[in-house]
Amino acid sequence: MDIKKVLILGGSGFVGTYITNRLAERGVHVTIPTRRRERTKALIIQPNVEMPEVNIHCEQTLTELMRGQDAVINLVGVLHSRDVKLPYSQDFADAHVELPRKIVAACKAAGVRRLVHMSALKADPKAPSEYLASKGDGEALVRAAQGDLDVTIFRPSVIFGLGDSFLSMFASVLTKLPFFPLGFGHARFQPVWVADVADAFVEALGDESTFGQTYDLCGPTVYTLRELVDYAAKLAGSDAKVIALSEGWAYLQAGLMWLSPKPLMSPDNLRSMEVDSVAGEGSNPPPGWRPTAVEAVAPTYIGKVLPKRKLDGFRYRAGR
């Protein structure tokens, strides 16, 4: 399958930047809709990248954006909502359910068959968190379109790498505080490197064997949240004391953080952590999947970044 033009929804974000770099280097023309072009200058200067300023939640606009494209990648996702509603708030519904519904309809209307969708590991309509439940419903909508469309779904665990808001966030906070209250330290993750995620998306685009498949993207090692925080502290050279919180205190802390303009944590995030983000029985990784270890990458962008390490970080991001 020859892919020359790709529309990436959510392409200006963390994962989207890595995917765009890889596609642009291959000479693929990439269109990334955005609400504010001035906030994405690093991508605007990329060769073969076009960034129209539009509202992707308008189905007619989506259809027009898709005309002439060979494939669509959907990376849109939100981690927080200002509202709480069962099974999930309107913010989660708009991003994770209604938008995929519109994307499927627009693909059919524009005659674009290839759709690659970003879900989340353990996404399930019956999951305890609004995030995972809404991701599960959106994933089901996309999967149901297989046949009319050529669909591939990826379900990553927590993603790390240069520019992340996971290990980098912990490292930053740990260097500023004498102690760090941590809830749900027992929660388990299988962190996956963003470059590996980007490669999986790019390689799947033209691979017909991936049509109709759902793949779990997990790193090679399972860690508890406490182990990852301790590792980030070590890399950052922090002596902050990590204090384990009970479940009640953890939810109180998350609720207070949720009130800030840019919350680092919310109660719904904790509900997501009630489900271990690790590959379980029947997990389906992509063919030839050989994920990179956290320890091979994290030291290049966390802690005392020497000039060579900084250059290595940029190389990682560009996939070189």
NORWO-V414077 format. One line per field, one symbol per residue. ss: DSSP state (h for helix, s for strand, l for the rest). psi: psi as a letter, one per 30 degrees, with the letter a starting at -180 (. if undefined). burial: 1 if it has 9 or more other C-alpha atoms within 8 Angstrom, else 0. A space follows every 50 residues. Layout:
ss=???
psi=???
burial=???
This chain:
ss=llllsssssllllhhhhhhhhhhhhlllsssllsllhhhhhhhhllllss llslllllhhhhhhhhllllsssslllllllllllllllhhhhhhhhhhh hhhhhhhhhhlllssssslllllllllllhhhhhhhhhhhhhhhlsllss ssssssllssllllllhhhhhhhhllllsssslllllssllsshhhhhhh hhhhhllhhhllssssslllllsshhhhhhhhhhhhllllssssllhhhh hhhhhhhhllllllllhhhhhhllllsllllllllllllllllhhhhhhh llllllhhhhhhhhhhhhll
psi=kjjfkkkjkgfgaeeeeeeeeeeefggkkkkjklejeffheeeefkkgkk ikjljfgjeeeeeeefkflflkkjgklkflkflkkkflleeeeeefeeee eeeeeeeeefgjekkkkjbkkgkkfglfleeeeeeeeeeeeeeffkeelj kkkkilakkllkglhdeeeeeeefffkfljkklhffkklikkkeeeeeee eeefegjfffkglkkkjklfkklleeeeeeeeeeefhkgkkkjkkleeee eeeeeeeffleikflleeeeeeffjkilkakgkjllkgjilkkeffeeff gkajjleeeeeeeeeeefg.
burial=00111111111100111111111100011111110010010011010111 11101100101110011011111111010110000001101111111111 11111111010111111111111110111111111111101110110011 11111111111101011111110110011101111011111111111111 11011010001101111111011111111101101101010101100011 10011011000010111111111000110000001100001111001111 11101000110111111110
